[in-house]
Amino acid sequence: MKLGYEDDGEEVPILTKNVKVHGLSTFGGALAIISTILGGGIVGLPYAVYLLGLPLGIVLNLLVDYISYESGMMYMSLRSIMPNQPNSLY
C-alpha cells in the first residue's frame, strides 16, 4: 500500500510555458470595481433600511444623495478651472 506521492523520476511538463496571461484593461478594471460597488449597494441598502427602520433609512438615504450631489458639483467646478479641461479623471 502506497501512502503519499513517490517520485518515479519522470518530469512533469510545464503547461504554462507558451500561454499568454490576460489581465484586465484599465477600462475593464474600472467596470469591475463599479459593478462590485453597485452590487454591494443593491444588496446592502434594503438590509440597512431593515435594520434602521424606514424613517431613519429614508433620512440617511437622502443624506447620501446630498453628499453625492455635492461631490459631483465639486468635481464639475474643479474641472472647469483646470487649464486643459479634461473630460474624465484618466
C-alpha positions in Angstrom: 0.0 0.0 0.0 1.4 3.4 -1.1 0.9 6.4 1.1 1.6 9.8 -0.3 3.5 10.7 -3.5 6.5 8.8 -4.6 8.9 10.3 -7.2 9.3 7.9 -10.1 11.8 10.0 -11.9 9.5 11.3 -14.6 9.5 15.0 -15.4 6.2 16.9 -15.2 5.6 19.0 -18.3 5.2 22.7 -17.8 1.8 23.7 -19.1 2.2 27.4 -18.8 5.3 27.8 -20.9 3.6 29.3 -24.1 0.4 30.5 -22.5 -0.3 34.3 -22.5 -1.7 35.7 -19.3 -4.6 38.1 -20.0 -5.4 40.7 -17.5 -8.0 43.5 -17.3 -7.5 46.8 -19.1 -7.9 50.0 -17.2 -11.5 50.3 -18.5 -12.3 46.7 -17.7 -10.8 47.1 -14.2 -12.9 50.3 -13.6 -16.0 48.5 -14.7 -15.2 45.6 -12.4 -14.8 47.9 -9.4 -18.0 49.8 -10.3 -20.0 46.6 -10.6 -18.7 45.4 -7.3 -19.7 48.6 -5.5 -23.1 48.8 -7.2 -23.8 45.1 -6.5 -22.9 45.5 -2.8 -25.1 48.6 -2.6 -28.1 46.9 -4.2 -27.8 44.0 -1.7 -26.9 46.2 1.3 -29.4 49.1 1.1 -32.5 47.0 1.8 -30.7 45.3 4.7 -29.6 48.7 6.1 -33.1 50.1 5.9 -34.4 46.9 7.6 -32.0 47.4 10.5 -32.5 51.1 10.8 -36.2 51.3 10.2 -38.0 53.1 7.4 -37.9 56.7 8.8 -34.2 56.7 9.6 -33.4 54.7 6.4 -35.1 57.4 4.3 -33.2 60.2 6.1 -29.8 58.5 5.7 -30.6 57.8 2.0 -31.4 61.5 1.4 -28.1 62.4 3.2 -26.1 60.1 0.9 -27.9 61.6 -2.1 -27.0 65.1 -1.0 -23.3 64.2 -0.4 -23.2 62.5 -3.8 -24.7 65.6 -5.4 -22.3 68.0 -3.7 -19.2 65.9 -4.6 -20.4 65.8 -8.2 -20.8 69.6 -8.2 -17.3 70.0 -6.7 -15.9 67.8 -9.5 -17.6 69.9 -12.1 -16.4 73.2 -10.7 -12.8 72.0 -10.4 -12.9 70.6 -13.9 -13.9 73.9 -15.3 -11.0 75.8 -13.6 -8.3 73.3 -14.8 -6.3 74.6 -17.8 -6.8 71.5 -20.1 -10.5 70.9 -19.0 -10.3 67.1 -19.0 -13.4 65.1 -19.8 -12.5 62.3 -17.4 -10.2 61.6 -14.5 -7.9 59.5 -16.6 
